[in-house]
Amino acid sequence: MLLPGVFILQILCFVGAYPNGAPTGACEDMVPRHGVSPQPSPAPYTLLTNMKTFQPGKPITVTIIGPAYRGVLLEARTGSNTNALGSWMLPPPDTKFLQCSGNPEGAVTHANTNLKGNTTVYNWIPPSTISPVYFIATVAQQRTVFWVNVRSTILTSVFEMNIEYLSHFVCL
């Protein structure tokens, strides 16, 4: 009788969610380890940024637009690289930093399962790079209903744009 009880307890632990934030193992693949597959349908969420370009050190605001959600993992990336880029400013209520790619402020995740919505604003500080950047998120309405790889539009570096602009005149 004891053996089946231990087995059931192990299964429950395995499929348990992470109500206090995403595990660091989710940093690269964005999969929350909830024991179920992500939704196959298009996500009802959009990652909206306040800028289309970025400058190192100048904050970018990111808002997750869509239905209220309980869980989140949000990172900035460049190209096909899975490393978290830059750092996040003080996380909004009900969220916290998650160390990704060795960066203690490389990602933001939920701190609890309280509802978060369109008024939850995340602020990101770009590093010194001229590579284009995008934001990627996993958003969970509840433990068994979540979408991975929700992406923003691509932001370009102001410096990259200036280089292209100047090279146009040099090549004339």
Secondary structure, DSSP 8 states (H G I E B T S, - for coil): -HHHHHHHHHHHHHH---TT---TTHHHH-----SS---SS--S-EEEES-SEE-TTS-EEEEEESS-BSEEEEEEE-TT--S--SEE-S--TTEEEEEETTEEEEEEEESSS--B-TT-EEEEE--S--S-BEEEEEEEEETTEEEEEEE---BEEHHHHHHHHHHHHHT-
